[in-house]
Amino acid sequence: MDVKQQVVQQRIDLETVVSDALALAERKANAAEVAVTKTTGISVATRMCKMESVEFNSDGSLGITVYRGQRKGSASTSDLSEKAIAQTVAAALDIANYTSEDFFAGPAPAELMAYDYPDLDLFYPNELEPDQAAEIAIAAERAALNFDKRIKVSDGASYDSHYGIRVYGNSHGMLGSYASSRHSISCSVIAEDNKGMERDYSYSVSRDKVDLWTPEQVGIAAAKRTIDRIEPCRLSTRKVPVIFAADVATGLLDHLVMGISGSNIYRKSSFLLDKVGHQIFPEWFEVYERPHILKGMASAPFDGEGMFTRDLNIIKSGKLQTYLATNYAARKLGIQPTGHAGGVHNWFVGNTGQTFDQMLRELCTGLLVTELMGQGVNIVTGDYSRGVAGFWIENGEIQYPVSGITVAGNLSDMFRQIVAVGSDTEFRTQIQTGSILIESMKIGGE
């Protein structure tokens, strides 16, 4: 029996486990939810072209939530035997006896359940022996070490390959499951000259191993990024235009996710409180969500509460269209849940058509940010201050690397002052955006 056949049988078995747990819970509870996850895979790490570690992973867990009136109890177990599941159900029921009543507790509405859901082509298992996985990581290291004599040391490479099964069911009659896979190659190296050392990395990730970069591409990308950082300079404090390179620009949109998260909104702990329908970006700015992209890294047929996922406009003509509400947050806010229990699903940021080089020319003179450090973001106020490294740009061309500086502003101002989004889209994350040019930010330096 090959892996795909094994997983088909595992899904059937796990769906039976969920059904049985629900049946037990419903005898003594008004409603219940059960979720099971099972993950299998291998992670191999190498250093200086020698295998450093091998980790085999085969984990499974079941979580159950029961509702007795407006009282909620939850329990979990990694033992999927009948006896353990019965004990876990009993524990959840017992906990519900001692919790306070919560008017907003309960499963998501029945009419929003994903009783029928699409196959999103997320499952491409790749079983490798440790030596085979190590060869891939070592090939990335060798490519990096051979790229330039200033690359003195490999800080390590890795190859990871995992697949998992998710099953969810509740007392509305929802019972769904899907399998997914994830493969990745990464490499980190250190460059050294007579003025110091610099470190950087690169990686590739995909659902299907055939869509990965070659290990040589990963290694060369890591080496090039590292060499480019040698002999960084400091900048004096000033206010200039700033480009966030595509792979760090995704972080700006992560702050948008947090700012419109239903849990932050009902707690009144967001700088985007009461902003639905309001202009928070330039009029041309668009963000839309597409959860059903085939092979998408953040695709999902249903969310963590069994609700169907659907296409959404998040930002249209610069205006915020919706908050991201789980069932509980939606009830607290008096709105419809949006299917975001577990996170966002394939966000796409519309671009203004410029290539990366054209973005630099539009910047003219200012800062290109390629690395962010620290956690200096206040979602309540929108205040933003992060340590950064990158490059100083003059006349649209890179002049020299910079480090040891900070950029600061307020997210509300930063969002409104976005001048352009490049066509150099970052495809490796759940938020896909090109580089982002902001009209002006304060740089803290010497």
Secondary structure, DSSP 4 states (H G I P E B T S, - for coil): --HHHHHHHHHHHHHHHHHHHHHHHHTT-SEEEEEEEEEEEEEEEEETTEEEEEEEEEEEEEEEEEEETTEEEEEEES--SHHHHHHHHHHHHHHHTTSPP-TT-SPPPGGGB-SS-------------HHHHHHHHHHHHHHHHTT-TTEEEEEEEEEEEEEEEEEEEETTS-EEEEEEEEEEEEEEEEEEETTEEEEEEEEEEESSGGGSPPHHHHHHHHHHHHHHTSS-B---SEEEEEEE-HHHHHHHHHHHHHHTBHHHHHTT--TTTT-TTSB-S-TT--EEE-TT-TT-TT--SB-TTSBBP--EEEEETTEE---B--HHHHHHHTS---S-TT----EEE---S--HHHHHHHH-SEEEEEEEES--B-TTT-EEEEEEEEEEEETTEEEEEEEEEEEEEEHHHHHHTEEEE-S----SSSEE---EEEEEEEEE--
